[in-house]
Amino acid sequence: MFTKPDEKLTSDFTQAEFLEIRKKPLDIFPSSVHPYLELIRLEKPTGTKLMFWPFAWGLTMAAHSVKMPWSTYSFKLMQCFLSAFIIRSSACTINDIFDRKMDVGVERTKNRPLPSGRITVFAASFFVLVQYAIGIAWFYFTVEDLALCVALVQLLPIFAIYPLLKRVTYWPQAWLGFAMNFGFMTSWVSTTNTLNVPVLLTAGSACWCWTMLYDTIYACQDIEDDGKMGIQSTAILFGSYIRPLLIACGCFFVLLFCGAGILNGQGLAFYVLSIGGLLLHLMRQWWTVDLEIPKSCWANFNSNGQLGWIIWLGLVVDYATVLEVHASSS
């Protein structure tokens, strides 16, 4: 399918459409700060959602395990969102610093602040250092001990390595799957003060498969330009076998997350709503995505941000049920 990319891979999205997508959410801010807000992808919230959901899932499964009071859970859930936003923002900025020369040759990315010359490398570097300082301070005051170490590893070195891997391996998505989902461990450890290896390994592997799925779809948008610029990805590696890869990743995502639920003693709501809803959503993605059309890839990539709600819904209903039973028996 992808051995001879079709012209529609680059022409399906017009430059005007890209600029319009970028413009709308930024209009409420002064134009002088637009380049900095674009660096953190403020106008594209899907990445923050994808970073947030492992935090939220890990927190909810841990809260189910320790029967955390609802008020504490609600407060920690807000902390999870801010943590995800901080990590994702700095990750996007460091990615753009490393990729600025390659982004010039990719239609979808050539108007980003650095390749377009709207911001200097020095300014972007200073900006990311400020973000790192904010992130370190945030995690220092919100988590402790092992959870703090895990959070700082995700914030600092892991995402700095990711853009470099695009130059040397066809598997940068595999590293991204590792990087995006550390939040599950951070939430779990900060809530339970334990390192439950079976649950963390199984759930982490499930989330890894999910990232492999959605980021391979994302990479299909730029497959022609990436090839010209020497950018490597699983989309280029698997070529006409991308769809089987996506199906395999989705199947393992379902099976492993179900296994994590079994290990954590989840109840009926989790299996019906989370696992059942997940399976239906993935089947819809497999059925609707056209890997040769960037708009279709973009839409299906974005839908994974909504998929998180489905899994979280089952988890939170299950957690609420446990709290009700616990309150009735005490």
C-alpha positions in Angstrom: 0.0 0.0 0.0 2.8 2.4 0.9 5.6 1.3 -1.4 4.6 4.1 -3.9 2.9 6.8 -1.9 0.1 8.6 -3.6 0.1 12.4 -4.1 -3.0 12.6 -1.9 -0.8 11.9 1.1 0.4 15.5 1.0 -2.4 17.2 -0.9 -5.3 15.9 1.2 -4.6 18.6 3.8 -4.2 22.0 2.2 -1.8 24.5 3.8 -4.7 26.8 4.5 -6.4 24.0 6.5 -3.3 23.5 8.6 -3.1 27.2 9.4 -6.8 27.3 10.2 -6.5 24.3 12.6 -3.6 26.1 14.3 -5.2 29.5 14.5 -8.5 29.2 16.2 -7.7 28.3 19.8 -4.8 30.9 19.8 -6.9 33.9 18.8 -7.6 34.8 22.5 -3.9 35.3 23.2 -1.6 38.1 22.1 0.1 37.3 18.8 3.5 37.7 20.4 3.1 34.5 22.5 1.6 32.4 19.7 4.9 30.7 18.7 5.4 29.6 22.3 1.9 28.3 22.6 2.3 26.4 19.3 5.5 24.9 20.6 3.5 23.3 23.5 0.7 22.4 21.0 -1.9 24.3 23.0 -4.1 24.4 19.9 -4.0 20.6 19.6 -5.2 19.0 22.9 -5.2 15.4 21.8 -1.6 14.9 22.9 -2.4 16.1 26.4 -5.4 13.7 26.5 -3.2 10.8 25.4 -0.7 11.7 28.1 -3.4 12.2 30.7 -5.3 8.9 30.4 -2.6 6.6 31.7 -2.3 8.9 34.7 -6.1 8.7 35.2 -6.4 4.9 34.6 -3.5 4.2 37.0 -5.0 6.5 39.7 -8.5 5.0 39.4 -7.2 1.4 39.5 -5.1 2.3 42.5 -8.0 4.1 44.2 -10.1 1.0 43.6 -7.4 -1.2 45.2 -6.9 1.0 48.4 -10.5 2.3 48.5 -9.4 5.9 48.4 -12.0 8.5 49.5 -13.8 10.2 46.7 -12.7 13.7 47.7 -9.0 12.6 47.7 -9.5 10.9 44.3 -11.0 14.0 42.7 -8.2 16.2 43.9 -5.6 13.8 42.7 -7.3 13.5 39.3 -6.9 17.2 38.8 -3.2 16.9 39.7 -2.9 14.1 37.1 -4.2 16.4 34.4 -1.8 19.2 35.3 1.1 16.7 35.4 0.1 15.4 31.9 -0.1 19.0 30.5 3.4 19.9 31.9 5.1 16.8 30.6 3.4 16.9 27.2 4.3 20.6 26.8 8.0 20.2 27.5 8.0 17.0 25.3 6.6 18.9 22.3 9.1 21.7 22.8 12.2 19.5 23.0 10.9 17.5 20.0 10.6 20.6 17.9 14.1 21.8 18.9 15.6 18.5 17.7 13.4 18.2 14.6 13.5 21.7 13.4 15.7 21.0 10.3 13.6 17.9 9.3 10.3 19.7 9.9 11.2 22.1 7.1 10.8 19.3 4.5 7.5 18.0 5.8 4.3 19.8 4.6 2.4 19.3 7.8 5.2 20.7 10.0 7.0 23.3 8.0 5.1 26.2 9.5 5.9 25.3 13.1 7.6 28.1 15.0 11.2 26.9 14.6 11.3 25.7 11.0 9.4 28.8 9.9 11.8 31.1 11.7 9.2 32.7 14.0 11.2 31.8 17.0 14.9 31.3 17.6 16.5 28.1 18.9 17.8 30.0 21.8 14.4 31.2 22.8 12.9 27.7 22.4 15.7 26.3 24.5 15.2 28.8 27.3 11.5 28.1 27.1 11.9 24.4 27.6 14.3 25.0 30.5 11.6 27.1 32.1 9.1 24.2 31.6 11.5 21.7 33.1 12.0 23.9 36.1 8.2 24.2 36.5 7.8 20.5 36.1 10.5 19.6 38.7 8.9 22.0 41.2 5.4 20.7 40.5 6.4 17.0 41.0 8.5 17.9 44.1 5.5 19.3 45.8 2.9 16.8 44.6 4.6 13.4 44.8 7.4 11.9 46.8 9.9 9.1 47.1 9.7 6.5 44.2 6.8 8.3 42.6 8.9 11.4 42.3 11.8 9.5 40.7 9.4 8.0 38.2 7.8 11.3 37.3 11.2 13.0 36.9 12.4 10.3 34.6 9.4 10.8 32.4 9.7 14.6 32.4 13.4 14.9 31.7 15.4 12.1 29.8 12.8 9.9 28.2 11.2 12.5 25.9 14.5 14.1 25.0 15.6 10.7 23.6 12.5 10.1 21.5 13.2 12.6 18.6 16.8 11.3 18.2 15.5 7.8 17.6 13.7 8.8 14.4 17.1 9.2 12.8 18.5 5.7 13.8 15.6 3.2 14.0 12.2 2.4 12.4 10.9 1.9 16.0 10.6 5.4 17.5 7.0 4.5 18.3 8.1 1.7 20.5 10.1 4.2 22.7 7.2 6.7 22.6 5.0 3.9 24.0 7.4 3.6 26.9 7.5 7.4 27.4 3.8 8.2 27.1 2.6 5.8 29.7 4.9 6.4 32.7 2.0 8.3 34.2 0.3 5.0 35.0 3.2 4.0 37.3 3.5 7.5 38.8 -0.2 7.5 39.8 -0.2 4.0 41.1 2.9 4.4 43.2 1.9 7.8 44.6 -1.5 6.3 45.6 -0.6 2.9 47.0 3.0 3.4 48.0 3.7 0.0 46.5 5.3 -1.3 43.4 2.9 -4.0 42.2 5.0 -5.4 39.4 2.3 -7.7 37.9 -0.3 -5.0 37.6 2.2 -2.3 36.5 3.9 -4.5 33.9 0.6 -5.8 32.4 -1.1 -2.4 32.3 2.0 -0.7 31.1 2.4 -3.2 28.3 -1.3 -2.7 27.3 -0.7 1.1 27.2 2.4 0.5 25.1 0.4 -1.4 22.5 -2.1 1.5 22.5 0.6 4.0 21.8 2.0 1.8 19.0 -1.4 1.8 17.4 -2.3 5.5 17.5 1.2 6.8 16.8 1.6 4.5 13.8 -1.6 5.9 12.4 -0.3 9.4 13.2 2.9 8.6 11.3 1.0 7.6 8.2 0.1 11.3 7.6 3.7 12.1 6.7 4.9 8.9 5.2 6.0 10.4 1.9 7.7 13.5 3.3 9.3 11.4 6.1 10.9 9.1 3.6 12.4 12.1 1.7 13.8 13.6 4.9 15.2 10.4 6.3 12.7 10.2 9.2 12.1 6.6 10.2 8.9 5.1 11.7 6.9 1.9 12.0 4.6 3.3 9.3 7.5 3.2 6.8 8.9 -0.1 8.1 5.6 -2.1 7.8 4.5 -0.6 4.5 1.5 -2.6 3.2 1.4 -4.5 6.5 0.4 -1.5 8.6 -3.2 -2.6 9.1 -2.2 -6.1 10.5 0.2 -4.3 12.9 -2.7 -2.1 14.1 -5.0 -5.0 14.6 -2.3 -6.9 16.5 -1.6 -3.9 18.7 -5.3 -3.4 19.4 -5.9 -7.1 20.3 -3.0 -7.1 22.7 -4.2 -3.8 24.2 -7.5 -5.4 25.0 -6.1 -8.6 26.3 -3.4 -7.1 28.4 -5.7 -4.4 29.9 -8.2 -7.1 30.7 -5.4 -9.0 32.4 -4.5 -5.9 34.4 -8.1 -5.7 35.6 -8.1 -9.3 36.7 -4.9 -8.8 38.6 -6.3 -5.7 40.3 -9.6 -7.4 41.2 -11.8 -5.2 39.0 -15.5 -5.8 38.9 -18.2 -6.2 36.3 -18.4 -2.6 35.2 -14.8 -2.6 34.1 -15.2 -5.6 31.9 -18.5 -4.5 30.4 -17.8 -0.8 30.0 -14.1 -0.5 29.8 -13.1 -3.7 27.9 -16.3 -4.0 25.9 -16.3 -0.3 24.9 -12.6 -0.5 24.1 -13.1 -3.4 21.8 -15.9 -1.7 20.0 -14.0 1.5 19.6 -10.9 -0.3 18.2 -13.1 -2.2 15.7 -14.5 1.1 14.6 -11.0 2.5 14.1 -9.9 -0.6 12.1 -13.0 -0.3 9.9 -13.0 3.5 9.2 -9.3 4.5 9.0 -7.9 4.9 5.5 -4.2 4.9 5.9 -3.6 6.6 2.6 -5.6 9.7 3.5 -4.1 12.1 6.0 -7.5 13.4 7.1 -8.7 9.9 7.9 -5.4 9.2 9.9 -5.8 12.5 11.7 -9.4 11.8 12.7 -8.7 8.3 13.9 -5.6 9.5 15.8 -7.7 12.1 17.5 -10.4 9.5 18.3 -8.0 7.8 20.7 -8.2 10.8 22.9 -11.9 10.1 23.2 -11.2 6.3 23.7 -9.7 7.2 27.1 -13.2 8.2 28.4 -14.5 4.8 27.7 -11.9 3.0 29.7 -12.0 5.5 32.5 -15.9 5.3 32.7 -15.8 1.6 33.5 -13.0 2.1 35.9 -14.7 4.9 37.8 -18.0 3.1 38.0 -16.3 0.1 39.3 -14.4 2.2 41.9 -17.6 4.0 43.0 -19.3 0.6 43.4 -16.4 -0.6 45.7 -16.7 2.5 47.7 -20.4 2.0 48.2 -20.0 -1.6 49.3 -17.2 -0.6 51.6 -19.3 2.2 53.2 -22.2 -0.2 53.6 -20.1 -2.8 55.4 -18.3 -0.4 57.7 
